[in-house]
Amino acid sequence: MNLITFLSDFGLNDGYVSSVKGVILSINPRAQIIDTSHSIQAFRIEQGAYVLTSYYNNFPPKTVHLAVVDPGVGSQRRMLIIKTSQYYFVGPDNGLFTYIMQREAYQAYQINVQRLKQQRIVSQISLTFQARDIFSPVAALLSKGTQLTVLAEPVSQPPMMLTDRTNFDQKVILARVILIDHFGNIITTCSQFQLSGMGGGKIRSIKIKDSVLSGVHQTYSDVPSGSLLALWNSSGFLEIAVNQGSAEDMLGGLNGTESIAIYLE
């Protein structure tokens, strides 16, 4: 397929993204690299996991999804290839693939760095830039059709999953903010997947800061322009928005620890 997507928290000011892409193209000059986002908030694994989930299945089968949000770079955390029926995912074992693994049947493999060295796939490895020195060569080789068994071996322990810091009970869900998008829409940690897992309860109201919203709408235009609303977004996560406006501007002062109370019928 030769198609690789690339997500990171690297930003675009320091040459890190270009270094990774340069290694990929040195190994597979035919690779088509799609930059999905390099603006993930630094070290916010959960944010990277959400953004990855929002786009991965829009790509053709056999696409390699390279994702690196890695505050534990150089530590003993594993380096993974996750294989689903359609895609490969390459990145650190720190919960970044949680939402993929919750939705897809998968097989997990640990990248065998010693084997890569022996086969001269990699040489010198910087402990602070394994995205360049390990993840990018592996993604490039997968995109060329290299067999998984050359690069990795099945894991003995399941991959790490993000701790679910969304608190559920029978009547109230306490969620948090994952990210605020370009439009000022507030994406929460509450998903339809999670709600269905607890019996599919219907949402009666939502309290965020001093605002209380009734129910969940289907589209932004269900409310008048400038009005606050809640809806399930295209990735299946609960979103707080303003029709033709910014929920961030209207509510102000939001962060990843902000508690959002969701009341069920």
C-alpha positions as CSV (number, residue, x, y, z in Angstrom):
1,M,0.0,0.0,0.0
2,N,2.9,2.4,0.8
3,L,0.6,4.6,2.8
4,I,1.6,5.8,6.3
5,T,-0.3,8.3,8.5
6,F,1.7,10.1,11.2
7,L,0.4,11.6,14.5
8,S,2.6,13.1,17.2
9,D,2.9,15.8,19.9
10,F,6.1,17.0,18.2
11,G,4.8,20.3,16.8
12,L,6.3,21.7,13.6
13,N,9.0,24.1,14.8
14,D,11.9,21.8,15.6
15,G,12.5,19.5,12.7
16,Y,11.4,16.3,14.6
17,V,8.6,15.5,12.2
18,S,10.9,16.0,9.2
19,S,13.5,13.7,10.8
20,V,11.0,10.9,11.1
21,K,9.7,11.3,7.6
22,G,13.2,11.4,6.2
23,V,14.0,8.0,7.7
24,I,10.8,6.6,6.3
25,L,11.5,7.9,2.8
26,S,15.1,6.6,3.0
27,I,13.7,3.1,3.5
28,N,10.7,3.3,1.3
29,P,11.0,6.1,-1.3
30,R,7.5,5.3,-2.5
31,A,5.9,5.9,0.8
32,Q,3.0,8.4,0.9
33,I,3.1,10.0,4.4
34,I,-0.1,11.7,5.6
35,D,0.4,14.1,8.5
36,T,-2.8,13.8,10.6
37,S,-1.8,16.0,13.5
38,H,1.4,17.1,15.2
39,S,-0.4,19.5,17.6
40,I,-1.4,17.0,20.2
41,Q,-0.8,18.7,23.6
42,A,2.6,17.6,24.8
43,F,2.5,14.3,26.7
44,R,-1.4,14.0,26.5
45,I,-1.6,10.3,25.6
46,E,-5.4,10.3,26.0
47,Q,-5.7,13.2,23.5
48,G,-3.6,11.4,21.0
49,A,-5.6,8.2,21.5
50,Y,-8.8,10.1,20.7
51,V,-7.5,11.9,17.6
52,L,-6.1,8.6,16.3
53,T,-9.5,7.0,16.8
54,S,-11.2,9.8,14.9
55,Y,-9.5,9.1,11.6
56,Y,-7.9,5.7,11.4
57,N,-10.8,3.8,9.7
58,N,-11.2,6.4,6.9
59,F,-8.0,5.1,5.2
60,P,-7.6,2.2,2.8
61,P,-6.9,-1.3,4.1
62,K,-3.2,-2.0,4.9
63,T,-2.5,1.6,5.9
64,V,0.2,1.9,8.5
65,H,-0.8,4.3,11.3
66,L,2.4,5.7,13.0
67,A,1.4,7.4,16.3
68,V,4.0,8.8,18.8
69,V,2.9,10.5,22.0
70,D,5.6,9.1,24.3
71,P,6.4,10.7,27.6
72,G,8.1,7.5,28.6
73,V,10.6,7.5,25.7
74,G,13.7,5.6,26.5
75,S,12.2,3.8,29.5
76,Q,11.4,0.1,29.7
77,R,7.9,0.5,28.2
78,R,7.4,-1.7,25.2
79,M,7.3,-0.7,21.5
80,L,4.4,-2.1,19.7
81,I,2.8,-3.1,16.4
82,I,-1.0,-3.5,16.7
83,K,-2.5,-5.4,13.8
84,T,-6.3,-5.3,13.1
85,S,-8.1,-6.9,10.2
86,Q,-7.5,-3.7,8.1
87,Y,-4.6,-1.8,9.6
88,Y,-1.2,-1.7,11.3
89,F,-0.5,0.7,14.2
90,V,3.0,1.4,15.3
91,G,3.9,3.3,18.6
92,P,4.7,3.0,22.3
93,D,2.9,0.8,24.7
94,N,1.4,3.5,26.9
95,G,-2.3,3.4,26.3
96,L,-2.1,5.3,23.0
97,F,-4.0,2.5,21.2
98,T,-6.7,2.1,23.9
99,Y,-9.7,3.3,21.9
100,I,-8.6,1.2,18.8
101,M,-8.3,-1.9,21.0
102,Q,-11.8,-1.3,22.5
103,R,-13.4,-1.2,19.1
104,E,-11.4,-3.7,17.0
105,A,-10.3,-7.3,17.3
106,Y,-6.5,-7.1,17.3
107,Q,-3.2,-8.9,17.7
108,A,-0.3,-7.2,19.5
109,Y,3.4,-7.6,18.8
110,Q,6.5,-6.3,20.5
111,I,9.1,-4.8,18.3
112,N,12.3,-6.8,18.6
113,V,15.0,-4.2,18.7
114,Q,17.9,-6.7,18.9
115,R,16.6,-8.5,15.8
116,L,16.4,-5.1,14.0
117,K,20.0,-4.4,15.0
118,Q,21.2,-7.9,13.9
119,Q,19.6,-7.4,10.5
120,R,21.0,-3.9,10.2
121,I,17.5,-2.4,9.9
122,V,18.5,0.0,12.7
123,S,22.0,1.0,14.0
124,Q,22.5,3.7,16.6
125,I,19.5,4.4,18.7
126,S,18.9,7.6,20.6
127,L,17.0,6.9,23.9
128,T,15.3,10.3,23.5
129,F,14.2,9.9,19.8
130,Q,13.0,6.4,19.3
131,A,10.3,7.7,16.9
132,R,13.1,8.4,14.5
133,D,15.3,5.4,15.2
134,I,12.8,2.6,15.8
135,F,9.2,3.4,15.0
136,S,9.8,5.1,11.7
137,P,11.9,2.2,10.2
138,V,9.3,-0.3,11.4
139,A,6.5,1.8,9.8
140,A,8.4,2.1,6.6
141,L,9.1,-1.6,6.3
142,L,5.5,-2.5,7.1
143,S,4.4,-0.2,4.3
144,K,6.7,-2.1,1.9
145,G,5.1,-5.4,2.9
146,T,7.7,-6.7,5.3
147,Q,6.4,-9.6,7.3
148,L,5.6,-8.9,11.0
149,T,7.7,-11.9,12.1
150,V,10.8,-10.1,10.8
151,L,10.1,-7.1,13.0
152,A,8.3,-8.2,16.1
153,E,7.0,-11.1,18.1
154,P,3.6,-11.7,19.8
155,V,3.4,-10.0,23.3
156,S,3.2,-12.2,26.4
157,Q,1.2,-9.6,28.3
158,P,-1.7,-7.5,26.8
159,P,-0.9,-3.9,25.8
160,M,-1.4,-1.1,28.3
161,M,-4.9,0.5,28.4
162,L,-5.6,4.0,29.6
163,T,-7.1,4.1,33.0
164,D,-10.7,5.0,32.6
165,R,-11.1,8.1,34.6
166,T,-14.7,8.5,33.5
167,N,-16.7,7.5,36.6
168,F,-19.9,5.6,36.0
169,D,-22.8,4.7,38.2
170,Q,-26.4,3.9,37.5
171,K,-27.5,7.6,37.4
172,V,-24.5,9.9,37.0
173,I,-21.4,9.8,34.8
174,L,-18.5,12.1,35.7
175,A,-16.5,12.8,32.6
176,R,-13.6,15.1,31.7
177,V,-12.3,17.1,28.8
178,I,-10.1,15.2,26.3
179,L,-9.5,18.1,24.0
180,I,-11.0,21.3,22.5
181,D,-11.0,21.3,18.8
182,H,-10.4,24.1,16.2
183,F,-14.0,25.2,16.4
184,G,-14.0,25.5,20.2
185,N,-16.0,22.3,20.6
186,I,-15.4,20.5,23.9
187,I,-14.8,16.7,23.5
188,T,-15.4,14.7,26.6
189,T,-14.2,11.3,27.8
190,C,-17.8,9.9,27.6
191,S,-18.4,7.8,24.5
192,Q,-21.4,5.9,23.1
193,F,-19.2,2.7,23.3
194,Q,-18.9,3.2,27.1
195,L,-22.6,4.1,27.5
196,S,-23.7,1.0,25.6
197,G,-21.4,-1.1,27.8
198,M,-23.3,0.0,30.9
199,G,-26.7,-0.8,29.5
200,G,-27.3,2.0,27.0
201,G,-28.9,4.5,29.4
202,K,-30.4,7.6,27.9
203,I,-28.9,11.0,28.9
204,R,-31.3,13.3,30.6
205,S,-29.1,16.4,31.3
206,I,-25.5,17.5,31.4
207,K,-23.9,20.0,33.7
208,I,-20.6,21.7,32.7
209,K,-19.5,24.6,34.9
210,D,-22.6,26.6,35.6
211,S,-24.5,25.5,32.5
212,V,-27.1,22.7,32.4
213,L,-28.0,21.2,29.0
214,S,-31.1,19.1,28.4
215,G,-30.5,15.8,26.5
216,V,-28.4,15.1,23.5
217,H,-29.1,16.6,20.1
218,Q,-28.3,15.1,16.6
219,T,-27.0,18.2,14.8
220,Y,-25.6,21.7,15.7
221,S,-28.6,23.3,14.0
222,D,-31.0,21.7,16.4
223,V,-30.6,24.8,18.5
224,P,-30.6,28.5,17.6
225,S,-27.4,30.1,16.5
226,G,-25.2,31.0,19.5
227,S,-26.8,28.4,21.7
228,L,-25.0,25.7,23.7
229,L,-25.8,22.1,23.1
230,A,-24.5,18.5,23.5
231,L,-24.3,15.9,20.8
232,W,-22.5,12.7,19.9
233,N,-19.8,13.7,17.5
234,S,-18.6,11.8,14.4
235,S,-16.3,9.6,16.5
236,G,-19.0,8.6,19.0
237,F,-17.8,10.9,21.9
238,L,-20.0,13.3,23.8
239,E,-19.3,16.9,22.6
240,I,-20.3,20.2,24.1
241,A,-20.7,22.8,21.3
242,V,-22.2,26.1,20.3
243,N,-24.2,26.4,17.0
244,Q,-22.0,28.6,14.9
245,G,-19.9,29.6,17.9
246,S,-17.3,28.4,20.4
247,A,-18.2,26.5,23.5
248,E,-14.7,27.2,24.8
249,D,-15.3,30.9,24.5
250,M,-18.7,30.7,26.0
251,L,-17.7,28.6,29.0
252,G,-14.1,29.6,29.4
253,G,-11.3,28.3,31.7
254,L,-11.6,24.6,30.8
255,N,-8.8,22.1,31.2
256,G,-8.3,18.3,31.3
257,T,-9.4,18.0,34.9
258,E,-12.8,19.8,34.4
259,S,-15.6,17.6,35.7
260,I,-18.7,17.2,33.5
261,A,-21.7,15.6,35.2
262,I,-23.9,13.6,32.9
263,Y,-27.3,12.6,34.4
264,L,-29.1,9.5,33.1
265,E,-32.8,8.9,33.0
